Amino acid sequence: MKAKLTRTATLNKFATIDSTAKEFFKTLLPVKERIANLLFVWQRRGMLVVFAATKGGVGKTTLAVHNAVWLYDRGFRVALLDVDDQFLSSDWVRKVEPEITVRQATTARQVVREVDDLLRTHDFVIGDGPQGKDEVTVALLLKADMVVVPLLASGLDLNSTIAVTTELIRAVRRKNRGRPKDVRLVVNGLDNRTRISRHIKATVKKLEIPAAKSMVRRLGAFVDAYIGDTVTVATRMKRQSKARGDINRLFNELLGSHLRKIKPKDKHRFEKYEKPRRAANE
């Protein structure tokens, strides 16, 4: 009788332990997800730079393409993830530099899968985000190490773009424990001769989202970079020192500290593309 009681008590004890263990492991699920995310961040090699905009016509795709080619010309392994509905940046990059990896995504799940895959094999992944603030945009921003928000140098864009973008970044940060931390506004299409340009320069200094000191001017080189079958980027065009200077200053400011941490895989590319252009401008 005593043995039966002992056996019954033991079984009840194990049943209690089993039930407690199940509840314990249920509470562990969020922890497991966090560990998986930490392992991914530790394993991944690259940096995701997302160009985001809540409206079109601000130069988002132009800057994303120029950033991808600019990094490639400096010897880094670069990929472009095109999430814009029109897929203009992927077409542009393929024509300018076929050796840059190009992927496309149309859903939030595809975005997560492609980003995870590309970051393991590339130094930099440039994300050309969709216009607006849908779940695809949020998925891309949740993965971003840096977010670049182009701001067209006009009074209308100054008010509308900043308000919507600021709220979107706040929402993403609340959901993602303060990330992405590095978010920059970039003034694009600047004309120093206009009053609005001077107003924008003064205004962006007071905003919640910091603005890059380097600004991109309204120059013909950026317009002429994509004409029919003639497709290139301003930094590869001859006698376009102004456009090349704007791009160099901007991306050195945004990515300079990161470039020093990553060793270029092909140093000869810089000599191949940059030295001849410097010589041509002298």
C-alpha positions in Angstrom: 0.0 0.0 0.0 2.8 2.3 0.9 4.5 1.5 -2.4 1.3 2.4 -4.3 1.0 5.7 -2.5 4.6 6.4 -3.2 4.2 5.6 -6.9 1.0 7.7 -7.1 2.7 10.6 -5.3 5.7 10.3 -7.6 3.5 10.3 -10.8 1.5 13.3 -9.5 4.8 15.0 -8.8 6.1 14.4 -12.3 2.7 15.5 -13.7 3.0 18.8 -11.8 6.6 19.2 -13.0 5.6 18.5 -16.6 2.7 21.1 -16.4 5.0 23.7 -14.8 7.7 23.0 -17.5 5.2 23.5 -20.3 4.1 26.8 -18.8 7.8 27.8 -18.3 8.7 27.0 -21.9 5.7 28.9 -23.1 7.1 32.0 -21.4 10.5 31.2 -23.0 9.2 31.6 -26.5 9.7 35.4 -26.7 13.2 34.9 -25.2 14.0 32.3 -27.9 12.9 34.8 -30.5 15.1 37.4 -29.0 18.1 35.0 -28.9 17.5 34.1 -32.6 17.5 37.8 -33.5 20.7 38.4 -31.6 22.3 35.5 -33.3 21.3 36.8 -36.7 22.7 40.3 -35.9 25.9 38.6 -34.7 26.2 36.4 -37.8 25.3 38.9 -40.4 28.1 40.7 -42.1 26.6 43.6 -43.9 24.8 46.9 -43.2 21.3 47.7 -44.5 20.8 51.3 -45.7 17.2 52.0 -46.5 16.1 55.0 -48.6 12.5 55.7 -47.6 9.9 58.3 -48.6 6.3 58.8 -48.0 5.7 60.3 -51.4 7.2 60.2 -54.9 9.4 62.7 -56.8 11.9 63.4 -53.9 14.9 61.6 -55.5 14.7 58.5 -53.4 15.5 56.1 -56.3 18.2 58.3 -57.7 20.1 58.5 -54.4 19.7 54.8 -53.7 21.2 53.9 -57.1 24.0 56.3 -56.7 24.8 55.0 -53.3 24.9 51.4 -54.5 27.2 52.2 -57.4 29.3 54.6 -55.2 30.0 51.8 -52.7 30.7 49.2 -55.5 33.2 51.6 -57.1 35.1 51.6 -53.8 35.5 47.8 -53.8 32.7 46.7 -51.5 30.3 43.9 -52.0 27.0 45.6 -52.7 23.4 44.4 -53.2 20.3 46.4 -54.0 16.9 45.3 -52.7 14.2 47.0 -54.7 10.9 47.2 -52.8 9.4 50.1 -54.8 6.3 49.1 -56.8 7.8 50.4 -60.1 11.2 48.6 -59.7 13.0 51.4 -61.4 16.1 51.2 -59.3 16.7 47.5 -60.1 16.5 48.2 -63.8 18.8 51.2 -63.4 21.5 49.3 -61.5 21.4 46.3 -63.8 22.2 48.6 -66.7 24.9 50.6 -64.9 26.7 47.8 -63.1 25.6 44.1 -63.7 28.0 42.9 -61.0 25.9 44.4 -58.2 23.4 41.9 -56.8 19.8 43.0 -57.5 16.7 41.5 -55.7 13.1 42.5 -55.7 10.4 42.1 -53.0 6.7 42.8 -52.9 5.6 41.5 -49.5 6.8 42.0 -46.0 7.7 38.3 -45.7 9.8 38.5 -48.9 11.6 41.6 -47.5 12.6 39.8 -44.3 13.8 36.8 -46.2 15.8 38.7 -48.8 17.4 41.1 -46.3 18.5 38.2 -44.1 20.0 36.4 -47.1 21.8 39.4 -48.6 23.3 40.6 -45.4 25.2 37.4 -44.9 27.1 37.7 -48.2 27.4 41.5 -48.8 29.1 44.4 -47.1 26.2 46.8 -47.8 22.6 46.2 -48.9 20.8 49.3 -50.3 17.1 49.2 -49.8 14.9 51.3 -52.2 11.7 51.4 -50.2 8.2 51.8 -51.5 6.3 55.1 -51.3 4.0 55.3 -48.3 3.9 53.6 -44.9 2.3 50.2 -45.5 3.5 46.9 -43.9 6.2 46.4 -46.5 7.7 49.8 -45.6 7.6 48.9 -41.9 9.2 45.5 -42.5 12.1 47.1 -44.3 12.5 49.8 -41.7 12.5 47.3 -38.9 15.5 45.6 -40.4 17.4 48.8 -41.3 20.7 49.9 -39.7 20.4 53.3 -41.3 17.4 55.1 -42.8 17.9 58.0 -45.3 14.9 60.2 -46.0 15.3 62.4 -49.0 13.6 65.8 -48.7 12.9 67.8 -51.8 13.9 71.4 -51.5 10.4 72.9 -51.7 8.1 74.5 -49.1 5.3 72.0 -49.7 7.6 69.0 -49.1 9.1 70.6 -46.1 5.8 70.5 -44.2 4.1 67.3 -45.5 7.1 65.0 -45.7 8.6 65.7 -42.4 5.4 65.3 -40.4 4.5 62.0 -41.9 8.0 60.6 -41.9 8.6 61.6 -38.2 5.4 59.8 -37.1 6.4 56.7 -39.2 9.9 56.5 -37.6 8.4 57.0 -34.1 6.0 54.1 -34.7 8.8 51.8 -36.0 11.0 52.7 -33.0 8.3 51.9 -30.5 7.8 48.5 -32.1 11.5 47.8 -32.4 13.0 49.0 -29.1 14.4 52.3 -30.4 15.7 51.0 -33.7 16.7 52.2 -36.3 18.7 54.7 -34.3 20.4 56.2 -37.3 17.8 58.2 -39.3 18.9 61.1 -41.5 17.1 63.6 -43.6 18.9 64.5 -46.9 17.9 67.7 -48.7 17.8 67.0 -52.4 17.4 69.3 -55.4 18.8 72.3 -53.6 19.2 75.6 -55.5 21.2 78.1 -53.5 19.9 81.0 -55.5 16.3 80.6 -54.1 14.9 81.9 -50.8 13.3 78.5 -50.1 16.7 76.9 -50.0 17.9 79.3 -47.4 14.7 78.7 -45.4 15.1 74.9 -45.6 18.8 75.1 -44.5 17.7 77.0 -41.4 14.6 74.8 -40.7 16.2 71.3 -40.9 18.6 72.2 -38.0 15.6 72.3 -35.6 13.9 69.1 -36.6 13.5 65.9 -34.5 15.1 63.8 -37.2 18.7 65.1 -37.8 19.6 66.3 -41.3 22.8 65.6 -43.1 25.0 68.6 -43.4 25.8 67.6 -47.0 23.0 68.5 -49.4 22.5 67.5 -53.1 22.1 70.3 -55.5 19.7 70.5 -58.5 22.2 69.6 -61.2 21.7 68.4 -64.8 24.0 65.4 -64.3 21.4 63.6 -62.2 18.7 64.2 -64.8 21.0 63.2 -67.7 22.1 60.0 -66.0 19.0 58.1 -67.4 18.1 59.1 -71.0 16.7 56.3 -73.2 19.4 53.7 -73.8 22.1 55.9 -72.3 22.1 54.9 -68.6 24.8 55.7 -66.1 25.3 57.5 -62.8 26.6 61.1 -62.3 29.7 59.8 -60.5 30.8 57.9 -63.6 30.2 60.8 -66.0 33.1 62.8 -67.3 33.4 66.5 -66.4 30.7 66.3 -63.7 32.8 67.3 -60.7 29.9 69.2 -59.0 27.6 66.2 -59.0 30.4 63.8 -58.0 31.4 66.2 -55.2 27.9 66.3 -53.8 27.6 62.5 -53.8 31.0 62.0 -52.3 30.4 64.5 -49.5 27.0 63.1 -48.7 27.9 59.4 -48.6 31.2 60.0 -46.8 29.3 61.9 -44.2 26.6 59.2 -43.8 28.8 56.1 -44.1 32.3 57.3 -43.4 32.6 55.7 -39.9 31.2 52.4 -41.3 33.6 52.4 -44.3 36.6 52.5 -41.9 35.3 49.3 -40.2 34.8 47.2 -43.4 37.7 46.2 -45.6 37.0 46.6 -49.3 37.1 43.3 -51.2 38.5 44.9 -54.4 40.7 48.0 -54.0 41.4 48.1 -57.7 37.9 49.3 -58.5 38.6 52.6 -56.9 41.6 53.1 -59.1 39.7 51.9 -62.2 36.8 54.4 -61.8 37.9 57.3 -59.6 41.4 58.1 -60.8 40.6 58.5 -64.5 37.7 60.8 -63.6 39.9 62.9 -61.4 42.4 63.2 -64.2 39.8 64.2 -66.7 38.6 67.0 -64.5 42.1 68.5 -63.9 
